[in-house]
Amino acid sequence: MTPSKSTAIDQRAGVRGKRVVDIGCGGGILSDAMARRGADVLGIDLSTKALRVASLHALEAGTSGVQYREVSAEDLAEEAPAGFDVVTCMEMLEHVPDPSLVVAACTKLVKPGGWLFFSTINRNPK
């Protein structure tokens, strides 16, 4: 994730003071950037190793406002329906067996009137 993605998201959704979930956060680059813009961010991923990297980076950089958790989008959607102002899912859908389940979880996680952001390198019609 490049800072330009966090800029584009911030320009559209205004993340300062908002609750954001970054689905498939990996090493936390986008999560960190949004937290630095004033969002309260939860980065989630199923990779323990990636989450360790993200947590270490946040600690070393002194980034506040970001937490990381090992949980699926589907499980989090059951725990916190309509719990987030902004939901991001970047370059992750091409890595899961059934992208429609993740998309459905994302729609369940976002508050009414909130923002959903998706990006994928997979450009096929599926």
C-alpha atoms as a printed R data frame, in Angstrom:
    type eleno elety resid chain resno       x       y       z
1   ATOM     1    CA   MET     A     1   0.000   0.000   0.000
2   ATOM     2    CA   THR     A     2   1.302   3.398  -0.862
3   ATOM     3    CA   PRO     A     3   0.581   6.602   0.995
4   ATOM     4    CA   SER     A     4  -1.315   7.713  -2.122
5   ATOM     5    CA   LYS     A     5  -4.052   5.167  -1.312
6   ATOM     6    CA   SER     A     6  -4.447   6.591   2.163
7   ATOM     7    CA   THR     A     7  -4.591  10.069   0.629
8   ATOM     8    CA   ALA     A     8  -7.291   9.003  -1.843
9   ATOM     9    CA   ILE     A     9  -9.312   7.341   0.923
10  ATOM    10    CA   ASP     A    10  -8.932  10.355   3.202
11  ATOM    11    CA   GLN     A    11  -9.963  12.766   0.439
12  ATOM    12    CA   ARG     A    12 -13.198  10.858  -0.081
13  ATOM    13    CA   ALA     A    13 -14.088   9.684   3.419
14  ATOM    14    CA   GLY     A    14 -12.257  12.088   5.738
15  ATOM    15    CA   VAL     A    15 -10.812   9.490   8.120
16  ATOM    16    CA   ARG     A    16  -9.858  11.786  11.033
17  ATOM    17    CA   GLY     A    17 -11.824  10.701  14.083
18  ATOM    18    CA   LYS     A    18 -13.466   7.822  12.254
19  ATOM    19    CA   ARG     A    19 -13.385   4.103  13.041
20  ATOM    20    CA   VAL     A    20 -11.643   2.242  10.203
21  ATOM    21    CA   VAL     A    21 -11.062  -1.456   9.574
22  ATOM    22    CA   ASP     A    22  -8.359  -2.530   7.123
23  ATOM    23    CA   ILE     A    23  -9.247  -6.044   5.926
24  ATOM    24    CA   GLY     A    24  -6.183  -8.113   4.973
25  ATOM    25    CA   CYS     A    25  -3.856  -5.452   6.370
26  ATOM    26    CA   GLY     A    26  -0.678  -7.461   5.883
27  ATOM    27    CA   GLY     A    27   2.289  -5.532   7.277
28  ATOM    28    CA   GLY     A    28   0.074  -2.587   8.194
29  ATOM    29    CA   ILE     A    29   1.278   0.063   5.753
30  ATOM    30    CA   LEU     A    30  -2.203   1.387   4.931
31  ATOM    31    CA   SER     A    31  -3.432   0.940   8.510
32  ATOM    32    CA   ASP     A    32  -0.490   2.952   9.799
33  ATOM    33    CA   ALA     A    33  -0.991   5.715   7.224
34  ATOM    34    CA   MET     A    34  -4.674   6.096   8.118
35  ATOM    35    CA   ALA     A    35  -3.877   6.144  11.848
36  ATOM    36    CA   ARG     A    36  -1.371   8.932  11.181
37  ATOM    37    CA   ARG     A    37  -4.237  10.839   9.542
38  ATOM    38    CA   GLY     A    38  -6.197  10.630  12.787
39  ATOM    39    CA   ALA     A    39  -8.331   7.524  12.272
40  ATOM    40    CA   ASP     A    40  -8.951   4.871  14.921
41  ATOM    41    CA   VAL     A    41  -7.803   1.825  12.924
42  ATOM    42    CA   LEU     A    42  -8.186  -1.900  13.350
43  ATOM    43    CA   GLY     A    43  -6.041  -3.886  10.922
44  ATOM    44    CA   ILE     A    44  -7.030  -7.518  10.522
45  ATOM    45    CA   ASP     A    45  -5.331 -10.394   8.757
46  ATOM    46    CA   LEU     A    46  -5.078 -14.161   9.038
47  ATOM    47    CA   SER     A    47  -1.274 -14.126   8.793
48  ATOM    48    CA   THR     A    48   0.319 -14.174  12.232
49  ATOM    49    CA   LYS     A    49   3.677 -13.274  10.714
50  ATOM    50    CA   ALA     A    50   2.312 -10.228   8.866
51  ATOM    51    CA   LEU     A    51   0.529  -9.013  11.993
52  ATOM    52    CA   ARG     A    52   3.755  -9.285  13.995
53  ATOM    53    CA   VAL     A    53   5.490  -7.132  11.384
54  ATOM    54    CA   ALA     A    54   2.650  -4.584  11.488
55  ATOM    55    CA   SER     A    55   2.661  -4.433  15.298
56  ATOM    56    CA   LEU     A    56   6.435  -4.071  15.432
57  ATOM    57    CA   HIS     A    57   6.356  -1.288  12.856
58  ATOM    58    CA   ALA     A    58   3.659   0.598  14.799
59  ATOM    59    CA   LEU     A    59   5.676   0.221  17.984
60  ATOM    60    CA   GLU     A    60   8.929   1.390  16.385
61  ATOM    61    CA   ALA     A    61   7.229   4.281  14.568
62  ATOM    62    CA   GLY     A    62   5.271   5.321  17.647
63  ATOM    63    CA   THR     A    63   1.989   5.201  15.747
64  ATOM    64    CA   SER     A    64  -1.012   5.534  18.006
65  ATOM    65    CA   GLY     A    65  -4.570   4.842  16.995
66  ATOM    66    CA   VAL     A    66  -3.880   1.478  15.351
67  ATOM    67    CA   GLN     A    67  -4.479  -2.046  16.637
68  ATOM    68    CA   TYR     A    68  -3.984  -5.364  14.900
69  ATOM    69    CA   ARG     A    69  -5.942  -8.569  15.252
70  ATOM    70    CA   GLU     A    70  -5.855 -12.055  13.769
71  ATOM    71    CA   VAL     A    71  -9.465 -12.559  12.718
72  ATOM    72    CA   SER     A    72 -11.324 -13.134   9.462
73  ATOM    73    CA   ALA     A    73 -13.559 -10.480   7.945
74  ATOM    74    CA   GLU     A    74 -16.487 -12.868   8.258
75  ATOM    75    CA   ASP     A    75 -15.927 -13.440  11.988
76  ATOM    76    CA   LEU     A    76 -15.420  -9.729  12.667
77  ATOM    77    CA   ALA     A    77 -18.650  -8.964  10.791
78  ATOM    78    CA   GLU     A    78 -20.491 -11.252  13.207
79  ATOM    79    CA   GLU     A    79 -18.864  -9.521  16.199
80  ATOM    80    CA   ALA     A    80 -19.188  -5.921  15.050
81  ATOM    81    CA   PRO     A    81 -21.898  -5.435  12.429
82  ATOM    82    CA   ALA     A    82 -22.127  -1.798  11.282
83  ATOM    83    CA   GLY     A    83 -19.150  -1.081  13.531
84  ATOM    84    CA   PHE     A    84 -16.962   0.945  11.166
85  ATOM    85    CA   ASP     A    85 -17.220   4.244   9.322
86  ATOM    86    CA   VAL     A    86 -14.689   3.114   6.715
87  ATOM    87    CA   VAL     A    87 -13.845  -0.399   5.494
88  ATOM    88    CA   THR     A    88 -10.848  -1.027   3.252
89  ATOM    89    CA   CYS     A    89  -9.962  -4.259   1.475
90  ATOM    90    CA   MET     A    90  -6.904  -3.720  -0.700
91  ATOM    91    CA   GLU     A    91  -5.173  -6.316  -2.870
92  ATOM    92    CA   MET     A    92  -6.666  -9.133  -0.831
93  ATOM    93    CA   LEU     A    93  -9.658 -10.522  -2.723
94  ATOM    94    CA   GLU     A    94  -7.445 -12.314  -5.251
95  ATOM    95    CA   HIS     A    95  -5.989 -14.384  -2.394
96  ATOM    96    CA   VAL     A    96  -9.184 -15.906  -1.004
97  ATOM    97    CA   PRO     A    97 -11.169 -18.885  -2.329
98  ATOM    98    CA   ASP     A    98 -14.541 -17.094  -2.291
99  ATOM    99    CA   PRO     A    99 -14.208 -13.304  -2.665
100 ATOM   100    CA   SER     A   100 -17.976 -12.860  -2.459
101 ATOM   101    CA   LEU     A   101 -17.914 -13.920   1.218
102 ATOM   102    CA   VAL     A   102 -15.338 -11.228   2.019
103 ATOM   103    CA   VAL     A   103 -17.292  -8.596   0.092
104 ATOM   104    CA   ALA     A   104 -20.464  -9.567   1.983
105 ATOM   105    CA   ALA     A   105 -18.600  -9.316   5.305
106 ATOM   106    CA   CYS     A   106 -17.310  -5.864   4.350
107 ATOM   107    CA   THR     A   107 -20.837  -4.650   3.594
108 ATOM   108    CA   LYS     A   108 -21.947  -5.946   6.984
109 ATOM   109    CA   LEU     A   109 -19.060  -4.190   8.785
110 ATOM   110    CA   VAL     A   110 -19.698  -0.703   7.403
111 ATOM   111    CA   LYS     A   111 -22.112   1.664   9.123
112 ATOM   112    CA   PRO     A   112 -25.049   2.975   7.108
113 ATOM   113    CA   GLY     A   113 -23.728   5.898   5.071
114 ATOM   114    CA   GLY     A   114 -20.141   4.698   5.562
115 ATOM   115    CA   TRP     A   115 -17.455   4.053   2.977
116 ATOM   116    CA   LEU     A   116 -16.199   0.819   1.404
117 ATOM   117    CA   PHE     A   117 -12.933   0.772  -0.549
118 ATOM   118    CA   PHE     A   118 -11.822  -2.216  -2.611
119 ATOM   119    CA   SER     A   119  -8.794  -2.693  -4.804
120 ATOM   120    CA   THR     A   120  -7.534  -5.816  -6.517
121 ATOM   121    CA   ILE     A   121  -4.813  -6.656  -8.979
122 ATOM   122    CA   ASN     A   122  -7.084  -9.378 -10.379
123 ATOM   123    CA   ARG     A   123  -8.725  -7.735 -13.383
124 ATOM   124    CA   ASN     A   124 -10.835 -10.653 -14.629
125 ATOM   125    CA   PRO     A   125 -14.659 -10.435 -14.667
126 ATOM   126    CA   LYS     A   126 -15.014 -12.846 -11.718
